[in-house]
């Protein structure tokens, strides 16, 4: 089964980022279409894969993470505007039968991501 998944770790607090909004968009040369929106759970993961099936559509995608809103809801005092309001990760799915895991390690002032397994 092919799938696309994510999880978010709050590196400033050393724990999963629970309750962060995550949006998945399919991106084409002339459009950006919302595919799914959800919140991370207590483990910093989405309740189900963002895409799953025998195959997932190949193409370009964006994951948009609501970092600023997450930190404000957690009681963090952020400057206005926040340094990171949203983190946008644009990536390609070339193998429709593959497993794509795109984690986010985040703090109010920095982030990193990679293709996980």
C-alpha angles and dihedrals in degrees: 000000000000121000149167118215141164142188133189128221120194102220092184090063100026095236143091115288102243119193099019116147114237123189126190119205130185108221126207129169091269106023145041112205126192109235101173142351126195146143127252117249130229089286092053091250134114115254091243136008115287089231127010139162145097084306135358123220114268118229143080122321139179128211112202115198119198096223100156094050090047093054093044090051088050091056097256114151105228127184117248111274096030116231089234114026095156131006112213118196114189115193141157131242107208099164113057090193094052135101114242120190117180111185125186125214107195147175129169090269107033148014144187135197139181141173105275131185 
